[in-house]
């Protein structure tokens, strides 16, 4: 892992530029750490925020979303050059921010200025489209890298193991893999409609799901859950829909006994309990994990 190159050569002339340099230094170290250690990016950034309490919610959002956007568009962005070169990394950050339509425009413009990439357009053209085809056109427009393709957004090894002949299906696959996943949750101890109403009061545009009657889609935007009343009151449980499928498949019956042998944070165990409560039946759930004592009963 390399030392951060953002501490000496750039001079900020405004508060926005100072923040842009600070953000870039942090993001570089996190990005470099992921590549060097091969650990998941979410684990790296979670450990960082746990150890650095100084960052407020806005700082965390800029750092987190910028880091993940670099990986999301890395197949194109890496063609700008060596990320360990200071100017190149600034250009990469500006490019990622533009592809994602991030709201911190002053920070993005500072990154663009410090990058001073010979081919990067100034100012950057914008597009509100979420289509990966439109984003490819946008990136080619401001980077002048006409050789970029949709397939480059996924690694070469992926195509070796996932042979998709149809161009329509290939584009749909790339679109899905390059899109930010929604935040999934469950309503518990209350009806889904009541939870949706409570979320609306906090200006959170959430919707139910066609799959399960207690599933809630919170959209793609970052949410500070500690400021969401439905969450702090225990009416909303964050749980990915892939995990929710397991509990729904179990479909607990009255007096049934369940053992969640890999409970982790306990999401599936709580879901089983919630499903029993919804059905008005009694049952027993035992949750255990290698990180916890041998068993815990719910």
Secondary structure, 3 states (H helix, E strand, C coil): CCCCCCCCCCCCCCHHHHHHHHHHHHHHHHHHHHHHHCCCHHHHHHHHHHHCCCCCHHHHHHHHHHHHHHHHCHHHHHHHCCCCCHHHHHHHHHHHHHHCCCCCHHHHHHHHHHHCCCCCCCCCCCCCCCCHHHHHHHHHHHHCCCCCCHHHHCCHHHHHHCCCCCHHHHHHHHHHHHCCCCCEEEECCCCHHHHHHHHHHCCCCCEECCCCCCEEECCCCCCCHHHCHHHHCCCEEECCHHHHHHHHHHCCCCCEEEEECCCCCCHHHHHHHHHHHHHCCCEEEEECCCCCCCCEEC
